Amino acid sequence: MEGEFGVPTAPIVTSRFAEYVIRDGKSHGMNLRWAFPPYPVMGVDKETLVKYINGDDPVTGKKFMAEVIDALTKPLTEEEKNPPVQKREKRPRLLAPDTEANLNRMFIEKGWTDGLPIVLPTQERVAEMLTGTDHDPQEKVGMMSVTTHEELNEYTVEKVAAIAVMAGARPEHLPVILAIASTQHPSIPSSTGSYGSMVVVNGPVARIIGMNSGVGALGPFNYANSVIGRSWTLMSINFGDARPGDTFMASIGNGLSFTNQCCAENEEKSPWEPFHVQKGFKHSESTVSVFRGWNVATLGMGGADAIVQRIESAGMMGSATFVVDPLAVKVLKDEGWTDPFKLSEYVAGKLGNAFFKPRPEDINFVVVGGETNPIWQSTDYTYYKTVSVDKWMPENGIKLDKKPIRMPVSKQCEDELCLIGKK
Amino acid sequence: MRLSDFIDRKQISFVIAGMFLLTSFWGCEKGNVPSGSAVRDGVMLTVLDPRGQPSGIFGRVGEAGAGILANRNPDTQPKLSMDELAPLRMAPRLDTLENKTIYLVDTGFAGSMDFFKEMQRWFNENMPSVKTVTILKSGNAFVDSPELWPELKQKADGVVFGVGG
């Protein structure tokens, strides 16, 4: 409105977002004349809104409406006529040397961690991590921001390796972590609604690096699942520049964000085509698929109509991803759903209202679990994309340690013990 | 001369007890150092900076008609390079609001229209010559509304835009 159409404009944002919009505006060369009422505006009664309008801007201490009027009428200053674009400095590759205790403290105090202990990314450790791929350490992998408008941050293979070290990963995990990085999706985008994310690994790599797709796959019982999922959050914090209350505005936060529901799909026990094959990849390819939403809603059982009912009752916002135990898939298969996309078409066809009609692609199913019961978890997650892990693998295959670290593994259910699906 | 000829068993016991005590005191002192740091205390480490580098690329408002999640998706979010970023030329300001038409544009965040209705009431009571018009921006709060801007240029002397939050 200001520049192209020449109409003086007074933008209003609640005071909770004042620093955010001022900084964001300056980085874009915009000296807008903001006015900030108290917050929140949503969900408050009329009397409160009247107080906001008649009261002071809590950021400046001036009368709120006087600011609105000034924004439209006060002559422009010289700086407003020629606003500078503020450029950020490039960061050094290495930090100043210090003791282990001081560096650990600094990483925590600067907000570069998830609050849990990390492994410091020394040059030696990062060099070892880089043996997990053949790619040039300085190759650019992507750009990321947890915000929608601020400057994106670039990251290289070496930066991703440093994050992998911090998360406690080994070189065998690096190709999967690089694949996640290549999606450029932060796992924790800034939204007052507190996003959660999920990453599902398919293909041979999952077995090679010992990922869990069975009993407790989404719980804290597998080394690879944990460090890969944690890496995604540490990347989002450091590459996406997530700073709570500054760039990251999730009002409540999401406990799933620590390791982001990271697991492999249980291809061995699933009677359906693996998820990545459904998305156009070959069985022999290894991939990661990323999902994001807000809620892991509820546990459920049953066939297609139970799934429809669950989506309706949970009030999901247009997308749904069901994490389905292989036994529950067998229930669905017994019902005639041999192709999960046909099931998606059926479910999507049953849903919708005047404002919103989901597409079959918006309803997804991933098969995860240890066949202890025919259950599924409903989520409102949107499926975003599937990318190759193979691209990041060394030519000689995954770089395994001489004795790879593996946590205890539960036995998979033997078929003769699981009568569902034996028709 | 053999050691046993020189030191009897009692003396050896004193020596062992003394060594034990010294070791215990040394352990107590080290116990004050935070866990995981004692071994490397004083050793200087060089670590990599884990932060991303500024790219000169910015996200921008979504295309008109894009879904609410479109600018949350790196594959569909429109972008703008720093080279394309021209400092914003602000519009000349009005001399006064008296007898002017001001559009109060609801961006689509919850509660904004209620807020603007109260602001409209404020103008009616305090600056009755100002004509205010409330309007809901098309699309969601994160996308462009290209049909709205020419309309505002034609009809509005000034715009109040909000309420973000």
Boltz contact constraints between the chains, C-beta under 6 A:
constraints:
  - contact:
      token1: [A, 1]
      token2: [B, 159]
      max_distance: 6.0
  - contact:
      token1: [A, 2]
      token2: [B, 90]
      max_distance: 6.0
  - contact:
      token1: [A, 2]
      token2: [B, 91]
      max_distance: 6.0
  - contact:
      token1: [A, 3]
      token2: [B, 88]
      max_distance: 6.0
  - contact:
      token1: [A, 3]
      token2: [B, 89]
      max_distance: 6.0
  - contact:
      token1: [A, 5]
      token2: [B, 149]
      max_distance: 6.0
  - contact:
      token1: [A, 5]
      token2: [B, 153]
      max_distance: 6.0
  - contact:
      token1: [A, 6]
      token2: [B, 91]
      max_distance: 6.0
  - contact:
      token1: [A, 7]
      token2: [B, 91]
      max_distance: 6.0
  - contact:
      token1: [A, 7]
      token2: [B, 152]
      max_distance: 6.0
  - contact:
      token1: [A, 7]
      token2: [B, 153]
      max_distance: 6.0
  - contact:
      token1: [A, 7]
      token2: [B, 156]
      max_distance: 6.0
  - contact:
      token1: [A, 7]
      token2: [B, 159]
      max_distance: 6.0
  - contact:
      token1: [A, 8]
      token2: [B, 91]
      max_distance: 6.0
  - contact:
      token1: [A, 8]
      token2: [B, 93]
      max_distance: 6.0
  - contact:
      token1: [A, 8]
      token2: [B, 94]
      max_distance: 6.0
  - contact:
      token1: [A, 8]
      token2: [B, 158]
      max_distance: 6.0
  - contact:
      token1: [A, 9]
      token2: [B, 159]
      max_distance: 6.0
  - contact:
      token1: [A, 9]
      token2: [B, 161]
      max_distance: 6.0
  - contact:
      token1: [A, 10]
      token2: [B, 160]
      max_distance: 6.0
  - contact:
      token1: [A, 11]
      token2: [B, 161]
      max_distance: 6.0
  - contact:
      token1: [A, 12]
      token2: [B, 162]
      max_distance: 6.0
  - contact:
      token1: [A, 12]
      token2: [B, 163]
      max_distance: 6.0
  - contact:
      token1: [A, 13]
      token2: [B, 164]
      max_distance: 6.0
  - contact:
      token1: [A, 14]
      token2: [B, 165]
      max_distance: 6.0
  - contact:
      token1: [A, 17]
      token2: [B, 165]
      max_distance: 6.0
  - contact:
      token1: [A, 28]
      token2: [B, 85]
      max_distance: 6.0
  - contact:
      token1: [A, 29]
      token2: [B, 85]
      max_distance: 6.0
  - contact:
      token1: [A, 29]
      token2: [B, 87]
      max_distance: 6.0
  - contact:
      token1: [A, 29]
      token2: [B, 88]
      max_distance: 6.0
  - contact:
      token1: [A, 30]
      token2: [B, 88]
      max_distance: 6.0
  - contact:
      token1: [A, 39]
      token2: [B, 165]
      max_distance: 6.0
  - contact:
      token1: [A, 41]
      token2: [B, 111]
      max_distance: 6.0
  - contact:
      token1: [A, 41]
      token2: [B, 115]
      max_distance: 6.0
  - contact:
      token1: [A, 41]
      token2: [B, 163]
      max_distance: 6.0
  - contact:
      token1: [A, 41]
      token2: [B, 165]
      max_distance: 6.0
  - contact:
      token1: [A, 42]
      token2: [B, 110]
      max_distance: 6.0
  - contact:
      token1: [A, 42]
      token2: [B, 111]
      max_distance: 6.0
  - contact:
      token1: [A, 49]
      token2: [B, 114]
      max_distance: 6.0
  - contact:
      token1: [A, 49]
      token2: [B, 115]
      max_distance: 6.0
  - contact:
      token1: [A, 49]
      token2: [B, 118]
      max_distance: 6.0
  - contact:
      token1: [A, 50]
      token2: [B, 118]
      max_distance: 6.0
  - contact:
      token1: [A, 53]
      token2: [B, 118]
      max_distance: 6.0
  - contact:
      token1: [A, 53]
      token2: [B, 119]
      max_distance: 6.0
  - contact:
      token1: [A, 53]
      token2: [B, 122]
      max_distance: 6.0
  - contact:
      token1: [A, 72]
      token2: [B, 94]
      max_distance: 6.0
  - contact:
      token1: [A, 72]
      token2: [B, 158]
      max_distance: 6.0
  - contact:
      token1: [A, 73]
      token2: [B, 93]
      max_distance: 6.0
  - contact:
      token1: [A, 73]
      token2: [B, 94]
      max_distance: 6.0
  - contact:
      token1: [A, 75]
      token2: [B, 93]
      max_distance: 6.0
  - contact:
      token1: [A, 76]
      token2: [B, 90]
      max_distance: 6.0
  - contact:
      token1: [A, 80]
      token2: [B, 90]
      max_distance: 6.0
  - contact:
      token1: [A, 83]
      token2: [B, 87]
      max_distance: 6.0
  - contact:
      token1: [A, 85]
      token2: [B, 85]
      max_distance: 6.0
  - contact:
      token1: [A, 85]
      token2: [B, 87]
      max_distance: 6.0
  - contact:
      token1: [A, 88]
      token2: [B, 54]
      max_distance: 6.0
  - contact:
      token1: [A, 90]
      token2: [B, 53]
      max_distance: 6.0
  - contact:
      token1: [A, 91]
      token2: [B, 49]
      max_distance: 6.0
  - contact:
      token1: [A, 91]
      token2: [B, 51]
      max_distance: 6.0
  - contact:
      token1: [A, 91]
      token2: [B, 53]
      max_distance: 6.0
  - contact:
      token1: [A, 92]
      token2: [B, 49]
      max_distance: 6.0
  - contact:
      token1: [A, 94]
      token2: [B, 46]
      max_distance: 6.0
  - contact:
      token1: [A, 95]
      token2: [B, 47]
      max_distance: 6.0
  - contact:
      token1: [A, 95]
      token2: [B, 49]
      max_distance: 6.0
  - contact:
      token1: [A, 97]
      token2: [B, 44]
      max_distance: 6.0
  - contact:
      token1: [A, 97]
      token2: [B, 46]
      max_distance: 6.0
  - contact:
      token1: [A, 100]
      token2: [B, 37]
      max_distance: 6.0
  - contact:
      token1: [A, 100]
      token2: [B, 40]
      max_distance: 6.0
  - contact:
      token1: [A, 100]
      token2: [B, 45]
      max_distance: 6.0
  - contact:
      token1: [A, 101]
      token2: [B, 34]
      max_distance: 6.0
  - contact:
      token1: [A, 101]
      token2: [B, 37]
      max_distance: 6.0
  - contact:
      token1: [A, 103]
      token2: [B, 47]
      max_distance: 6.0
  - contact:
      token1: [A, 112]
      token2: [B, 50]
      max_distance: 6.0
  - contact:
      token1: [A, 120]
      token2: [B, 47]
      max_distance: 6.0
  - contact:
      token1: [A, 121]
      token2: [B, 47]
      max_distance: 6.0
  - contact:
      token1: [A, 121]
      token2: [B, 48]
      max_distance: 6.0
  - contact:
      token1: [A, 122]
      token2: [B, 45]
      max_distance: 6.0
  - contact:
      token1: [A, 122]
      token2: [B, 47]
      max_distance: 6.0
  - contact:
      token1: [A, 123]
      token2: [B, 46]
      max_distance: 6.0
  - contact:
      token1: [A, 126]
      token2: [B, 48]
      max_distance: 6.0
  - contact:
      token1: [A, 143]
      token2: [B, 55]
      max_distance: 6.0
  - contact:
      token1: [A, 148]
      token2: [B, 59]
      max_distance: 6.0
  - contact:
      token1: [A, 148]
      token2: [B, 71]
      max_distance: 6.0
  - contact:
      token1: [A, 149]
      token2: [B, 59]
      max_distance: 6.0
  - contact:
      token1: [A, 151]
      token2: [B, 54]
      max_distance: 6.0
  - contact:
      token1: [A, 151]
      token2: [B, 58]
      max_distance: 6.0
  - contact:
      token1: [A, 152]
      token2: [B, 55]
      max_distance: 6.0
  - contact:
      token1: [A, 152]
      token2: [B, 57]
      max_distance: 6.0
  - contact:
      token1: [A, 153]
      token2: [B, 52]
      max_distance: 6.0
  - contact:
      token1: [A, 154]
      token2: [B, 52]
      max_distance: 6.0
  - contact:
      token1: [A, 154]
      token2: [B, 53]
      max_distance: 6.0
  - contact:
      token1: [A, 154]
      token2: [B, 55]
      max_distance: 6.0
  - contact:
      token1: [A, 155]
      token2: [B, 52]
      max_distance: 6.0
  - contact:
      token1: [A, 162]
      token2: [B, 48]
      max_distance: 6.0
  - contact:
      token1: [A, 162]
      token2: [B, 50]
      max_distance: 6.0
  - contact:
      token1: [A, 163]
      token2: [B, 50]
      max_distance: 6.0
  - contact:
      token1: [A, 184]
      token2: [B, 74]
      max_distance: 6.0
  - contact:
      token1: [A, 189]
      token2: [B, 72]
      max_distance: 6.0
  - contact:
      token1: [A, 238]
      token2: [B, 50]
      max_distance: 6.0
  - contact:
      token1: [A, 238]
      token2: [B, 51]
      max_distance: 6.0
  - contact:
      token1: [A, 239]
      token2: [B, 52]
      max_distance: 6.0
